[in-house]
Amino acid sequence: MDMPLLARAWAVLVDRAKAGGVITYAELALAVGLPGRQRAIHRIVLAPLCRHVCAPRSFPDIASLVVRKDT
């Protein structure tokens, strides 16, 4: 598990949540330094964050902030 990657993603997602917005998979991939990897961002970033950060602390599912560009 790439902790610096997850920490960057967590910071981006928390900032977006505080702003009351959403982020696309492509925007998140770019923000964490994985441009072009938006199709893998759920497996690489979101699933580990939900499993290791949100669930153990009873936090809301932060993955719900990430949306497809066309929705």
N, C-alpha and C positions, 0 to 999 in steps of 0.2 A: 504494500500500500504506500503510495507516494504522499506522505504527510504534507510537504510544502504545497503540492498541487491541491490537496483537499483544503488546506488552510486558505489558499487564495480563493478557491471556489466559495468557501464558507463566507469569507469577507464580502465577496461580490453579492452573494445571495442575501445576506443579512442587510447590506446597504439597500438592495432593491426592495426588500420587505419593508424596511423602515420608510422608504419613499412611497410605499403603497403601490408598487408597480410589478410588472412581470418582465421576464427576459427570455429571448429566444435561445434555442439550443446553439445556434451559430454565434450569437453574441457572447454566451457563456464560454463556449469553446475558445473564442478569440481572447476573452478577458483572462482566462487562466493559462494562456500560452499554448493552446492546442488548435490553432486555426485549421479548418478543413476536417476536423474530427467530430463534428456535431452529431454524426450518427452514433458515435461510440460514447458520447458524453454521459449518457445515463449509466452505462456499465462502469465507466472509469471513475466518474465523480459522484453522480447523484445516488446511486445505490449504496456505495460505501458511506456517504454522509448520513443517509437515512438510517442505515444499519448501525453505525458506530457512534453517531452523535445524537441524532433526533430520537430514535427509539429508546435508548437507555435512559434518556433524560425526560421522556414524555413530551418532547417538543413537537410542534406541528410538523407535518411532512413538508420539508422545504422544497422538495422536488416539484410541488404544485405551482411554484413560481415560474417554472421553465415551461415555455409553450412553443408550439410549432410556429414558424414564420407565417404560415397561411391561415392561422386560426385567430 
